[in-house]
Amino acid sequence: MKKILKNLQPSIKAYLGEAFCFSIIDEQAFANGWVYDKYMHLEYTSFDGQIKYADYDYYDFVPDQGVFAKSYMEYPYDFCSETILCDYICGMIDEGEYCFALWNETIITNYLYKKQNPGIYEHGCFVYGYDRDKKVFYTQGYFDNENWEHAQIPFDIFYEALSYCPEKGEIALIGYREIPDYKWESNISKIIRELNVYARNSRRDCEDTRYDLNAELSFFSNLRVGAPVHMPSLYCIYEHKKLFEKRLDFMKKEGAPIKESDLNLAKELVRASRKVKLLGINYNSNPCEASFAAMLGAAKNLIELERGFCSTTGSLGL
């Protein structure tokens, strides 16, 4: 017996939590413009030196937005087994419920890539299907080289990864089920309000430098040659620009006074941020002064372009 739930290519996937969610809702979220008043703001967090989407704390946005009904189950470790857990997860899938849990991803990557790495890497896993005949779960994630991948994990390997920490006393599973009558609606007035906030946050004289363009400036200013750059942050910046291009295009189609020059500038930002991302990948594989300088030079160009973009969004006057 085999069952695979809907699984889409997520448009928002810089971080695992958003990627999991948008692999379920991507079509609805973009088709009617629901997503465009969200994910507009970036935040720089100094404690880890990373860029993230502001206002959305990893998985927590899901219940806040009312998109999914959530369930939670803790199974006592001493009474657990491969058969019990795998049967339970298959039952979730049968009921149209996606499964999220924490696992030791080192076990998974060792299996997938024939490695023998030691240690524990606690990370999120997401199950969207199973095949009982093959005894595998269908899952997805960033398993190797920051690439978004799909994988089939045997039940025994999956259970070994899931039961990595008996000290916790239980194995926890979180279920995500789509709410069938959820209203996927756009909110143009909120988009406009958030665009104005974005423009204010990005001013040179803004006292709070944690957000939007100033977040990017803080991020790049705190990088140091020789230290690896945090790639999810660069992916997030790139993804953020792609969303802005789609957002302005949607607004124009909805009758907002978006000019062709605004869209062209957004396209330039996408190209510039992609260059930064690629140079970041190159720097991480070859961490020398020359590759670092090339990445920062591209970042400087991106920031200058975005200054002009902020002036445009702030002058829409809507």
C-alpha positions as CSV (number, residue, x, y, z in Angstrom):
1,M,0.0,0.0,0.0
2,K,1.2,3.5,-0.9
3,K,0.0,7.0,-0.3
4,I,1.6,10.3,-1.2
5,L,0.0,13.6,-0.2
6,K,0.2,16.8,-2.3
7,N,3.8,18.0,-2.5
8,L,4.7,21.2,-4.4
9,Q,8.0,22.9,-5.2
10,P,8.0,25.7,-2.5
11,S,8.7,29.2,-3.7
12,I,9.6,30.3,-0.1
13,K,12.2,27.9,1.1
14,A,15.3,29.7,2.5
15,Y,14.5,28.1,5.8
16,L,13.2,24.7,6.5
17,G,10.0,25.6,8.3
18,E,8.7,27.9,5.5
19,A,9.8,25.4,2.9
20,F,7.8,22.6,4.5
21,C,4.7,24.7,4.8
22,F,4.9,26.1,1.2
23,S,5.4,22.6,-0.2
24,I,1.7,22.2,0.8
25,I,0.2,25.7,0.1
26,D,2.3,27.2,-2.6
27,E,-0.3,27.2,-5.3
28,Q,-3.1,28.7,-3.2
29,A,-0.8,31.2,-1.5
30,F,0.4,32.8,-4.8
31,A,-2.6,32.3,-7.1
32,N,-4.8,34.8,-5.2
33,G,-2.1,37.1,-3.8
34,W,-2.5,35.9,-0.2
35,V,1.3,35.8,0.3
36,Y,2.1,39.3,-0.9
37,D,1.3,41.2,2.3
38,K,3.6,38.7,4.1
39,Y,7.3,38.1,4.0
40,M,8.0,41.7,3.1
41,H,10.4,42.4,5.9
42,L,13.9,41.1,6.6
43,E,15.4,41.0,10.1
44,Y,19.1,40.8,11.1
45,T,19.6,38.9,14.3
46,S,22.9,39.9,15.9
47,F,23.1,37.0,18.3
48,D,23.7,34.6,15.3
49,G,24.6,37.0,12.6
50,Q,21.8,35.8,10.3
51,I,19.1,37.3,8.0
52,K,15.6,35.9,8.4
53,Y,12.0,37.0,7.5
54,A,10.8,39.3,10.2
55,D,7.5,38.5,12.0
56,Y,7.6,34.8,11.1
57,D,9.2,32.6,13.7
58,Y,10.1,29.5,11.7
59,Y,7.1,27.1,12.2
60,D,5.0,29.4,14.4
61,F,3.4,31.4,11.6
62,V,1.3,28.3,10.6
63,P,-1.3,28.3,13.4
64,D,-1.2,32.1,13.5
65,Q,-2.3,32.3,9.9
66,G,-5.0,29.7,10.3
67,V,-3.9,27.8,7.3
68,F,-3.5,24.5,9.0
69,A,-5.1,22.5,11.8
70,K,-2.3,21.2,14.0
71,S,-2.1,18.1,16.1
72,Y,0.5,17.1,18.7
73,M,1.4,13.6,20.0
74,E,4.1,12.5,22.4
75,Y,4.8,8.8,22.6
76,P,6.7,7.6,25.7
77,Y,10.1,6.4,24.6
78,D,10.1,3.3,26.8
79,F,7.0,2.0,25.1
80,C,7.9,3.0,21.6
81,S,9.1,0.8,18.7
82,E,9.6,1.1,15.0
83,T,6.3,-0.6,14.2
84,I,4.3,1.6,16.6
85,L,5.8,4.9,15.3
86,C,5.8,4.0,11.6
87,D,2.2,2.7,11.8
88,Y,1.1,5.9,13.5
89,I,2.7,8.1,10.9
90,C,1.2,6.1,8.1
91,G,-2.1,6.6,9.8
92,M,-1.6,10.3,9.8
93,I,-0.9,10.3,6.1
94,D,-4.0,8.2,5.5
95,E,-6.0,10.9,7.2
96,G,-4.5,13.7,5.0
97,E,-2.1,14.8,7.8
98,Y,1.5,15.7,7.1
99,C,4.0,14.8,9.8
100,F,6.7,17.0,11.3
101,A,9.3,15.8,13.9
102,L,12.8,16.2,15.0
103,W,15.5,13.7,14.0
104,N,19.2,13.2,14.0
105,E,19.9,14.2,10.4
106,T,23.4,12.8,10.6
107,I,21.9,9.3,10.4
108,I,19.9,10.3,7.4
109,T,22.8,11.8,5.4
110,N,25.0,8.9,6.3
111,Y,22.4,6.6,4.8
112,L,21.8,8.8,1.7
113,Y,25.4,9.5,0.9
114,K,27.2,6.4,2.2
115,K,29.0,8.4,4.9
116,Q,30.1,7.5,8.4
117,N,29.9,10.9,10.1
118,P,29.7,10.8,13.9
119,G,27.6,13.0,16.2
120,I,24.0,14.4,16.4
121,Y,22.6,17.0,14.1
122,E,19.1,17.7,15.4
123,H,16.9,19.0,12.5
124,G,13.4,19.1,11.4
125,C,11.9,16.3,9.2
126,F,8.7,16.4,7.2
127,V,6.9,13.3,5.9
128,Y,4.4,13.6,3.1
129,G,4.0,10.0,2.0
130,Y,4.8,6.3,2.5
131,D,5.1,3.0,0.7
132,R,4.4,0.0,3.0
133,D,5.5,-2.5,0.4
134,K,9.0,-0.8,0.1
135,K,8.8,0.2,3.8
136,V,9.9,3.8,3.1
137,F,8.7,7.3,4.0
138,Y,8.8,10.1,1.5
139,T,10.5,13.2,2.9
140,Q,12.3,16.3,1.8
141,G,14.8,18.9,3.1
142,Y,18.3,20.3,2.7
143,F,20.3,17.2,3.0
144,D,23.5,18.0,1.1
145,N,25.2,21.1,-0.3
146,E,22.2,23.4,0.6
147,N,20.1,21.7,-2.2
148,W,16.4,21.1,-1.7
149,E,15.9,17.4,-2.2
150,H,13.3,14.6,-1.9
151,A,14.3,11.3,-0.4
152,Q,12.9,7.9,0.4
153,I,13.9,6.8,3.9
154,P,13.5,3.2,5.0
155,F,11.3,2.7,8.1
156,D,14.2,1.3,10.2
157,I,16.6,4.2,9.3
158,F,13.8,6.7,9.9
159,Y,13.0,5.3,13.3
160,E,16.7,5.2,14.3
161,A,17.0,8.9,13.4
162,L,13.7,9.7,15.2
163,S,14.7,7.9,18.4
164,Y,18.1,9.5,18.7
165,C,17.6,11.0,22.2
166,P,16.0,8.7,24.8
167,E,16.9,11.3,27.5
168,K,13.9,13.3,26.2
169,G,11.6,10.6,27.5
170,E,9.3,10.7,24.5
171,I,9.2,11.0,20.7
172,A,7.0,13.9,19.6
173,L,5.1,14.2,16.3
174,I,3.3,17.3,15.0
175,G,0.6,16.9,12.4
176,Y,-0.4,19.5,9.7
177,R,-3.7,19.3,8.0
178,E,-5.0,21.8,5.5
179,I,-8.2,23.6,6.5
180,P,-10.4,23.0,3.4
181,D,-12.5,26.1,3.6
182,Y,-9.7,28.6,4.3
183,K,-10.2,31.8,2.4
184,W,-7.1,32.6,0.3
185,E,-7.5,36.4,-0.2
186,S,-5.2,39.2,-1.1
187,N,-5.0,42.4,0.9
188,I,-3.8,45.3,-1.3
189,S,-4.2,47.9,1.4
190,K,-2.0,45.9,3.8
191,I,0.6,45.4,1.1
192,I,0.7,49.2,0.6
193,R,1.0,49.8,4.4
194,E,3.9,47.3,4.6
195,L,5.6,48.8,1.6
196,N,5.6,52.2,3.4
197,V,7.0,50.5,6.5
198,Y,9.7,48.8,4.4
199,A,10.7,52.2,2.9
200,R,10.9,53.8,6.4
201,N,12.9,50.8,7.9
202,S,15.4,51.2,5.0
203,R,16.2,54.8,5.5
204,R,19.8,55.7,6.2
205,D,18.8,57.6,9.3
206,C,16.6,54.9,10.7
207,E,17.6,54.3,14.4
208,D,16.7,50.6,14.3
209,T,19.1,48.9,11.9
210,R,17.7,45.4,12.3
211,Y,15.2,45.5,9.5
212,D,14.9,45.4,5.7
213,L,17.7,47.1,3.7
214,N,19.5,48.1,7.0
215,A,19.3,44.4,8.0
216,E,21.2,43.5,4.8
217,L,23.7,46.2,5.5
218,S,24.2,45.0,9.0
219,F,24.6,41.4,7.8
220,F,27.3,42.2,5.2
221,S,29.1,44.6,7.5
222,N,29.6,41.9,10.1
223,L,31.0,39.3,7.8
224,R,34.7,38.5,8.2
225,V,37.1,37.0,5.7
226,G,38.0,33.4,6.5
227,A,34.7,32.7,8.2
228,P,32.0,30.9,6.2
229,V,29.0,33.0,5.1
230,H,25.6,31.8,6.3
231,M,24.1,30.5,3.0
232,P,20.4,30.4,4.1
233,S,20.7,34.2,4.8
234,L,21.9,34.8,1.2
235,Y,19.1,32.6,-0.1
236,C,16.7,34.5,2.0
237,I,17.9,37.8,0.5
238,Y,17.6,36.5,-3.0
239,E,14.2,35.0,-2.3
240,H,13.0,38.3,-0.8
241,K,13.8,40.1,-4.1
242,K,12.0,37.5,-6.2
243,L,9.0,38.0,-4.0
244,F,9.2,41.7,-4.5
245,E,9.1,41.3,-8.3
246,K,6.1,39.0,-8.1
247,R,4.4,41.4,-5.5
248,L,4.7,44.4,-7.8
249,D,3.5,42.5,-10.8
250,F,0.5,41.3,-8.8
251,M,-0.2,44.9,-7.6
252,K,0.0,46.2,-11.1
253,K,-2.5,43.6,-12.4
254,E,-4.8,44.6,-9.5
255,G,-4.8,48.3,-10.6
256,A,-2.1,49.8,-8.3
257,P,0.0,52.5,-9.9
258,I,3.1,50.4,-10.5
259,K,5.2,51.6,-13.4
260,E,7.2,49.4,-15.8
261,S,10.3,51.1,-14.4
262,D,9.4,49.8,-10.9
263,L,9.2,46.3,-12.3
264,N,12.4,46.7,-14.2
265,L,14.2,47.8,-11.0
266,A,12.8,44.8,-9.1
267,K,14.2,42.6,-11.8
268,E,17.6,44.2,-11.4
269,L,17.4,43.5,-7.7
270,V,16.7,39.8,-8.5
271,R,19.7,39.6,-10.8
272,A,22.0,41.5,-8.3
273,S,21.0,39.3,-5.3
274,R,21.4,36.2,-7.4
275,K,25.0,37.3,-8.1
276,V,25.6,37.8,-4.4
277,K,24.3,34.4,-3.7
278,L,26.5,32.7,-6.3
279,L,29.6,34.6,-5.1
280,G,28.8,33.5,-1.6
281,I,28.7,29.9,-2.7
282,N,32.0,30.4,-4.4
283,Y,33.5,32.1,-1.4
284,N,32.5,29.3,0.9
285,S,34.2,26.8,-1.4
286,N,37.2,29.0,-1.8
287,P,37.5,31.2,1.3
288,C,40.2,33.7,0.3
289,E,40.4,37.5,0.3
290,A,39.7,37.7,-3.4
291,S,36.5,35.7,-3.3
292,F,35.4,37.6,-0.2
293,A,36.0,40.9,-1.8
294,A,34.1,39.9,-4.9
295,M,31.1,38.9,-2.8
296,L,31.1,42.1,-0.8
297,G,31.5,44.2,-4.0
298,A,28.4,42.5,-5.4
299,A,26.6,43.1,-2.1
300,K,27.5,46.8,-2.2
301,N,26.0,47.1,-5.7
302,L,22.8,45.3,-4.5
303,I,22.5,47.7,-1.5
304,E,22.9,50.7,-3.8
305,L,20.3,49.4,-6.2
306,E,17.9,48.7,-3.3
307,R,18.3,52.3,-2.0
308,G,16.7,53.4,-5.3
309,F,14.1,50.8,-5.0
310,C,13.2,51.9,-1.5
311,S,12.8,55.4,-2.8
312,T,10.4,54.2,-5.4
313,T,8.3,52.1,-3.0
314,G,8.2,54.9,-0.5
315,S,7.0,57.4,-3.1
316,L,4.0,55.4,-4.3
317,G,1.9,57.7,-2.2
318,L,-0.9,55.1,-1.7
